[in-house]
Amino acid sequence: MRRAAKIDLNQPEIVDALRKVGVSVVSLASIGQGCPDLVAAKGDKCWMIEVKGPKGKLTEDQEQFILNWAGVVHIVRTVDDALKLVGV
């Protein structure tokens, strides 16, 4: 049986900040297996986002996902990081 998805404590405030500037955000945390925490989009732009705390490190599954993903996975630690990523 799969346990509940664990999210970093800063994820809700990052999601809220992105939504306030018009970015659509969907949590992918329940997928597991190294999949990034969020997919976010605005207009024709889309971002895969891994949320980490100030000192958080990638798990082995996350490192493997990033290595095998054909696109970019962005790592954000703060609201400012997230807003900068989407150009705000």
Secondary structure, DSSP 8 states (H G I E B T S, - for coil): --------TTHHHHHHHHHHTT-EEEE-GGG-TT--SEEEEETTEEEEEEE--TT----HHHHHHHHH-SS-EEEE-SHHHHHHHTT-
